[in-house]
Amino acid sequence: MTSNPELLIQLVTMEMPFGKYKGIKLSELPMFYLEWFQRNGFPKGKLGILLETIYEIKLNGLESLLEPLKKQANVI
């Protein structure tokens, strides 16, 4: 996985496009939902990369790193 600042910005601005959490920002998805994807497989493509990234961020307790981006994007 590459280190791409745009990827982090997308985590706080992009909404889940389907399912129970449709319309919720990817960074706000609950951990149990991300764990389900981790067990069953992340979607292919950009969405899968973003979901896997937010899963790793939350798993490692690094959510505070996204706070400045949320403020910048006016999403909190």
C-alpha angles and dihedrals in degrees: 000000000000127000103246122165090203089061091058092048090052090054091062097039107035119086127217104263099209147013134038092327097046109151095022117122111254091237089057097053113121118254094239089059091051090046089055090056090046091055097040102033134275117255117265121260133013096340091054092050091050094047092048090049095051089045090056092045092052094040090056096043094246099131091117088070088069096052096087089050091049090052091047091050092044093234099131 
